[in-house]
Every structure is written in C-alpha cells, then in structure tokens.
Amino acid sequence: MTASAEPSAEKVRLRLFVTLPGFRRLLLSRFAAQWSDGVFRAGLAGAVLFNPERGADPLTIAGGFAVLLLPYSLIGPFAGALLDRWDRRRVLVLANLLRALAVAATAAGVGFGVAGPQLFVLALVVEGISRFVGSGLSASLPHVVPLRTLVTANAVATTSGAMVAVIGGGCAIGLRSLLGTGDTGSAWTTATAVVGSVLAAVVAARFSRGSLGPDAVDEPADPVLAVARGFADGAKAAVRVPTVTAGFVALFAHRASYGISLLLTVLLLRFSFTDMGPLKAGLPGLGQIAFMGGAGILVAGLCTPRLVARFGRRAVTMGSLLVAAGAQAGLGLPMVLPTVLLASFLITSAGQVLKLCVDSAIQAEVGDESRGRVFALYDTLFNITQVAAVAVAAAITPLNGRSPLLLIVATVVYLLGGAGYSVIAHRDGRSSA
C-alpha cells in the first residue's frame, strides 16, 4: 500500500488510527518492538549498573552506553543499503525473530554471571538488530500514510513508541523487584523482552509482500557492492537537501550534550543522590528520570505538528535547541534531584521535537530509493557522536557525577548547534526549512 492510494490528508489528520489499517499495523509492530527494547535496556541496566553483585564506575557506565549506541554505527552503512534493496516487510519479520534469540542468549549470560566484554558483545548483537528494526520502521512509514500527514503520523508513531519503551522499562523495574536484584532476577527480567520481539515479528508478517517498499531499487546487481556503497550514498542524499543537512547538525549537538548529561545523571543517582520523600535515587530514580523523559516525549508528540504548522520547521528546531540549552544550564547545574527530574523532562521534550522535525524532513524530501540509507547514516553518525561525548565525559568526571564544567560545555554545544543549523538552513529559501 503506497501513500498515493490512501485517503486525503484532511480526512486522516485526526483519524490515523481509525482509517489507515497499514498505519495501525505498523504502529502495533513498533509498540511490541519498543516495549521489548525498554524491558531489555532496563533489565540490562539493572544487571550491570545497579546490581549489588557487580560494581560500576564511569567507564563501565560509558561501556553500557556504547552497547546501546555503537551497534548501528558499526552496521549502519550496510543496513541502510539492505533496507533500500530488500523487502522491508521480510526484514522486519526476520530481524525481530533474530533479536528474540539474541535477547535469550544475553539473558542466559546475565544469569550465569557473564560480565565485561563477553556480556557487552551479547548486548551489542541485540542492540544492533534493534537499530536495524527501528530504521526499517521509519523507512516504511511513508508507505502507510499520505505524504502530507508525515509530520503528524511520525509524531504519533515516534512519540507513542517511545512511551511504550518507557512502559517497558517500568515493567522491567517492577519485575526485578519481584524476581530479585541479583544475577538470576536480572536474567529473568531481561528474558521477558523476548515476548515483545516475537509479537513484533508476528504483526509485521501480516503485511503483504512489497507493501512497505522499497518501490524502486537504486542498487548495483552485486549485493556486496550495494552494501559497501550504502554509507556514501546516504551521505550524498542527505547533503543534497539543506533542510536535512541542517537537521543533522542540530541533532549532532543534541546527542553530544544529551550524552554528557545522561552520564552525569546516572552517576548522581548511583553515588550522590539520596531519597527525598517520593523522589528516589538508584535504579528507581532512573525509572523516575525515564518517566519524566517519557512525559516530555508525549508533550513533544502532541505539540510538534501544531508548532511546525504555525511557526515552520526552522523556527521550531531553533526553539528546541534554545529550550534544551536553558534547561541544561538553569536546571542541571544545581545538581539536586528535583531540578534534575525537571531538566530531564524539558531536555527530552526538546530533543524529541528536534528529532520529529528531522525525521519528517528525511521522509518527505529524500527519495524512497535512498531513504533507508539516510536513516542508517542518521543513526550511525549520531550514535558515534553520543558515544564519543560519553567516553570523553567518563574520562574526566568524578565518580559522584558532580561536574559543573561538563554541564556548561553541554550548554555551549547546544548553542553552537543552533548557530550551525541556522547557517546551513539559510541555504534553503523555504520558510519551513
């Protein structure tokens, strides 16, 4: 089902769930996959970072972030070419099933006390496949909604999917409190993520062959050459569109700044903060941070389409960077639990607004024959940026996470990102850039 075969934008803007069965099905597959992501990541965080049977320091935590972020940086150039070559419906089915097997293997490793590089390699496999699934879902979206509704549809899909991931994390925290905080309890908690991966595969299998694209294959006959060319082709496609290039710069700034603040937040929760009535430290505190972030994502999803319609994508993107910079400096620097929670809400909300703007630019302005490669490049570069920022911060931050200098650096990076975005976006004369 292609976008041209769907009802008009006016009829679906407020009725996407009701009138578009393809959208609903893709959304359900996303929900299952992202619930699984939330369970797996919270289970692994509990096993590695907040497990009384294991120790953690800034470099260990940085390694945990690398597990979550580097996989697609390693396979992104190849995955993008494959998403633009293979039937995306088949990719989503097989990738989710492979992910279920990898989750089971990682959970078994946690249960048997596997640690260090061995455990990280297992988790890298899971996250690598997860990134593949995420890019496939994003590249498929224009095939189930009209193009003029992409901002709204993307906001609904991305926002609700992120909320489901937060719910998955909450489920994992609740399960861990019932099953135990040691290796055995963490293993059973992590293994629960298998259910979501299998369900995501079952739902994706209900699409007809070829319905999610690609419509055309702009690839050489040799698959090896096609894979090797993916990275360069994605870069060329992105550079040709000023709105996409400018969005990349803005997201570079956000991912670097967010990585720094996220590392410091985890350290503060683990080693510095103590409970303040209903506000908790430790893993429950991380759950509260995730809840605030989820609330910020929800607000962003509700507001972004209206903000873009009224002010244009360029103004909304600049505003989100300024809000994040203000929250980083004004609420992060006090380094107390209540302001950190509020900063999490504002920074995550601003980051989600930014992401929705860039996603919609890619989906609307990059051809379908290149869209998967651009999304793969998108994840690759931004994950490398965040991992590098976390690694540098981990090398210089104290164990308790109290580093005002790093938060000031993160604020400045947001401002530099806004300046870079403005300069590059000026190349495009459209007000919605």
TAMO-V568426 format. One record per pair of residues at least 4 apart in sequence whose ideal C-beta (glycine too) atoms are under 6 Angstrom apart, sorted by the first residue. I is the first residue (numbers start at 1). J is the second residue. Records with the same first field share a line. If there is no record, write none. Layout:
I->J / J
This chain:
1->5 / 22 / 211
2->143
3->142 / 146 / 147
6->146
7->11 / 12
9->13 / 146 / 148 / 149
12->16 / 19 / 149
13->149 / 152
15->19
16->20 / 23 / 153
17->24
22->144
23->144 / 145
25->206
26->144
27->157
28->203
29->200 / 203 / 204
30->34 / 137 / 161
31->164
32->196 / 199 / 200
33->133 / 200
34->161 / 164 / 165
35->164 / 168 / 196
36->193 / 196 / 197
37->130 / 165
38->165 / 168 / 169
39->43 / 168 / 171 / 172 / 192 / 193
40->103 / 190 / 193
42->169 / 172 / 173
43->172 / 189 / 190
44->48 / 123
45->49
46->50 / 176 / 186 / 283
47->51 / 110 / 186
48->64
49->56
50->282 / 283
53->182 / 183
56->60 / 61
58->394 / 397
59->394
61->266
62->390 / 391 / 394
65->69 / 390
66->70 / 387
67->120 / 123 / 124
68->127
69->383 / 386 / 387
70->387
71->124 / 127 / 128 / 131
72->76 / 131 / 379 / 380 / 383
73->380 / 383 / 384
75->79 / 128
76->376 / 379 / 380
77->230 / 231
78->227 / 230
79->132 / 376
80->230 / 234 / 372 / 373 / 376
81->226 / 227 / 230 / 373
82->86
83->136 / 139 / 372
84->214 / 372 / 373
85->217 / 219 / 226
86->91
87->209 / 210
88->136 / 140 / 212 / 213
89->207 / 212
91->95 / 136
92->136 / 204
93->201 / 204 / 205
95->129 / 132 / 133
96->197 / 200 / 201
97->201
98->129
99->129 / 197
100->194 / 197 / 198
102->125 / 126
103->126 / 193 / 194
104->194
105->122
106->122 / 123 / 126
107->187 / 190 / 191
109->114 / 119 / 122
110->183 / 186 / 187 / 190
111->183 / 184 / 187
113->183
114->118 / 119
115->119
124->128
131->379
135->375 / 376
138->375
139->371 / 372 / 375
140->212
142->363
143->212 / 213
145->149 / 153
149->153
150->154 / 360 / 363 / 364
151->305 / 308 / 360
152->305
154->158 / 356 / 359 / 360
155->159 / 301 / 304 / 305 / 356
156->160
157->161
159->297 / 301
162->297
163->294 / 298
166->290 / 294
169->290
172->189
173->287
175->179 / 189
176->185 / 189
179->185 / 188 / 189
180->184 / 185
181->185
207->211 / 212
213->368
214->368
215->368
216->369
218->369
219->226
220->225 / 226
229->233
230->373
233->373
234->373 / 374 / 376 / 377
235->377
237->366 / 370 / 374
238->244 / 374
239->245
241->365
242->246 / 427 / 428
243->361 / 428 / 433
244->361 / 362
245->424
246->421 / 424 / 425
247->358 / 361
249->420 / 421 / 424
250->317 / 354 / 417 / 421
251->255 / 358 / 382
252->385
253->413 / 414 / 417
254->258 / 351 / 354
255->382 / 385 / 386
256->385 / 389 / 413
257->410 / 413 / 414
258->262
259->386 / 389 / 390
260->389 / 393 / 406 / 410
261->410
263->390 / 393
264->401
267->271 / 401
268->272 / 273 / 401
269->273 / 281 / 285 / 286
271->399 / 400
272->400 / 401
273->281 / 337
274->281
275->280 / 281
276->337
279->337
280->284 / 285
281->285
289->344
292->341 / 344 / 345
293->344 / 348
295->345
296->345 / 348 / 349
297->352
299->303 / 349
300->304 / 349 / 352 / 353
303->307
304->353 / 356
307->311 / 316
308->313 / 316
311->315 / 316
312->431 / 432
313->357 / 432
314->425 / 433
316->357
317->354 / 357
318->418
320->350 / 353 / 354
321->414 / 417 / 418
323->350
324->347 / 350 / 414
325->411 / 414 / 415
326->330
327->331 / 343 / 346 / 347
328->332 / 410 / 411
329->333 / 411
331->339 / 342 / 343
332->343 / 407
333->404 / 407
334->339
335->402
343->347
344->348
355->359
360->364
361->365
362->366 / 374
366->370 / 371 / 374
370->374
379->383
393->397 / 406
397->403
421->425
425->433
428->433
